[in-house]
Amino acid sequence: MQTIYQSPIGKIILKSSFGKLNELRFIDELECSMLKASKSCDSNTLLALKELDLYFNGRLKFFKCEFEILNASAFVMAIYQALLKVKYGQSTTYSALSQNAGYLRAQRACGNALNKNPLAIIIPCHRVLAKSSFGGYAQGLQRKKFLLELEKSKILQ
């Protein structure tokens, strides 16, 4: 099952199977035009859509929808689990994240794992920065900046 969500920073595709979300990423207009959205959504996808609305309105700090990471190594899962502990409005570095996941000096591999994150926003890889720069973001640097500013501004209120 797949559906499209219109966010303030672009269209997002949500894909799920067996009642669990397994993909959430931004898509461009061309890809969107080639997709067939499902006519109905399961209850978990409906929850994810509602949570995205709340998140983009600054009223949600933690997603409760169920998700599943498919075909990920133990290293990647450890990185994602450590990343889920980085709170709304906070950030970390690739180095600190890999250390928190139990892997010393694995910041480059950590960055590669985040580049393949199938659940943007829910697994908040936008919260990871390089030590001396903004770092990258598979969904686009403008989106990363928007998400960080959204979270930062809501913390200050």
C-alpha positions as CSV (number, residue, x, y, z in Angstrom):
1,M,0.0,0.0,0.0
2,Q,1.3,3.5,-0.8
3,T,0.0,7.0,-0.4
4,I,1.2,10.5,-0.9
5,Y,1.4,13.2,1.7
6,Q,1.8,16.9,0.8
7,S,4.1,18.5,3.3
8,P,5.2,22.2,3.4
9,I,8.5,21.1,1.8
10,G,7.4,18.7,-0.8
11,K,5.5,15.5,-1.5
12,I,6.2,12.5,0.7
13,I,5.5,8.9,-0.2
14,L,4.5,6.5,2.5
15,K,4.6,2.8,1.8
16,S,3.5,0.0,4.1
17,S,3.0,-3.7,4.2
18,F,1.3,-5.9,6.8
19,G,0.2,-2.8,8.7
20,K,3.7,-1.4,9.2
21,L,5.3,1.6,7.6
22,N,8.5,0.6,5.7
23,E,9.2,3.7,3.6
24,L,8.7,7.4,4.0
25,R,10.7,9.8,1.8
26,F,10.3,12.9,-0.3
27,I,9.6,12.5,-4.0
28,D,9.7,14.8,-7.0
29,E,6.8,15.7,-9.2
30,L,7.9,13.3,-12.0
31,E,8.0,10.3,-9.6
32,C,4.7,11.4,-8.1
33,S,3.0,11.5,-11.5
34,M,4.1,7.9,-12.2
35,L,2.9,6.5,-8.9
36,K,-0.5,5.0,-8.1
37,A,-1.6,5.9,-4.7
38,S,-3.8,3.3,-2.9
39,K,-7.5,4.3,-2.6
40,S,-7.6,3.4,1.1
41,C,-5.1,3.3,3.9
42,D,-4.7,0.9,6.8
43,S,-5.1,2.4,10.3
44,N,-1.3,2.6,10.9
45,T,-0.8,4.6,7.7
46,L,-3.7,6.9,8.7
47,L,-2.0,7.4,12.0
48,A,1.3,8.3,10.2
49,L,-0.5,10.8,8.1
50,K,-2.1,12.4,11.1
51,E,1.3,12.4,12.9
52,L,2.9,14.1,9.9
53,D,0.3,16.9,10.1
54,L,0.9,17.3,13.8
55,Y,4.7,17.3,13.3
56,F,4.7,19.9,10.5
57,N,2.4,22.1,12.8
58,G,4.9,21.8,15.6
59,R,2.6,19.7,17.8
60,L,4.3,16.2,17.6
61,K,7.8,15.4,18.9
62,F,7.8,11.6,18.7
63,F,6.1,9.3,16.1
64,K,4.0,6.5,17.5
65,C,3.1,4.8,14.2
66,E,4.5,1.3,13.7
67,F,7.3,0.8,11.3
68,E,9.6,-1.9,10.1
69,I,13.1,-1.6,8.6
70,L,13.5,-4.2,5.9
71,N,16.9,-5.9,5.1
72,A,19.1,-3.8,7.4
73,S,22.4,-5.1,8.9
74,A,23.0,-5.1,12.7
75,F,25.2,-2.1,12.3
76,V,22.5,-0.1,10.4
77,M,19.9,-1.1,13.0
78,A,22.1,0.0,15.8
79,I,22.6,3.4,14.2
80,Y,18.9,3.9,13.7
81,Q,18.1,2.8,17.3
82,A,20.7,5.3,18.6
83,L,19.3,8.0,16.4
84,L,15.8,7.4,17.7
85,K,17.2,8.5,21.1
86,V,18.1,12.0,19.8
87,K,15.3,14.1,21.0
88,Y,13.2,16.6,19.1
89,G,15.0,19.9,18.8
90,Q,18.4,18.4,19.5
91,S,21.2,17.4,17.2
92,T,24.2,15.1,17.2
93,T,27.3,14.4,15.1
94,Y,28.0,11.4,12.9
95,S,30.9,10.6,15.3
96,A,28.8,10.8,18.4
97,L,26.0,8.8,16.9
98,S,28.2,6.0,15.8
99,Q,29.8,5.9,19.3
100,N,26.4,5.9,20.9
101,A,25.5,2.9,18.7
102,G,28.6,1.1,20.0
103,Y,30.9,1.6,17.0
104,L,34.0,3.8,17.6
105,R,35.4,5.7,14.6
106,A,32.6,4.6,12.3
107,Q,31.3,8.0,11.4
108,R,31.7,7.5,7.7
109,A,29.8,4.2,7.7
110,C,27.2,5.9,9.9
111,G,26.7,8.6,7.3
112,N,26.3,5.9,4.6
113,A,23.7,4.2,6.8
114,L,21.8,7.5,7.2
115,N,21.9,8.1,3.5
116,K,19.9,5.0,3.0
117,N,17.4,5.7,5.8
118,P,14.0,4.5,4.5
119,L,12.0,6.4,7.0
120,A,12.9,10.1,6.8
121,I,11.6,12.3,9.6
122,I,10.5,9.3,11.7
123,I,14.1,8.1,12.0
124,P,15.3,11.7,12.3
125,C,18.6,11.7,10.3
126,H,18.1,15.4,9.7
127,R,19.3,15.8,13.3
128,V,22.8,14.6,12.5
129,L,25.4,17.2,11.6
130,A,29.1,17.0,10.6
131,K,31.6,18.3,13.2
132,S,32.6,21.3,11.1
133,S,29.7,21.7,8.7
134,F,26.0,21.2,8.2
135,G,26.6,17.7,6.8
136,G,24.5,16.0,4.1
137,Y,20.9,14.9,3.8
138,A,19.6,12.4,1.2
139,Q,16.3,14.3,1.1
140,G,18.0,17.7,0.3
141,L,19.8,20.2,2.4
142,Q,17.0,22.8,2.2
143,R,14.7,20.2,3.7
144,K,17.2,19.4,6.4
145,K,17.4,23.1,7.3
146,F,13.7,23.5,7.3
147,L,13.2,20.5,9.7
148,L,15.9,21.6,12.1
149,E,14.5,25.1,12.2
150,L,10.9,23.8,12.7
151,E,12.1,21.7,15.6
152,K,14.3,24.5,17.0
153,S,11.6,27.1,16.8
154,K,9.0,24.9,18.6
155,I,11.5,24.2,21.4
156,L,12.0,27.9,22.0
157,Q,8.2,28.6,22.3
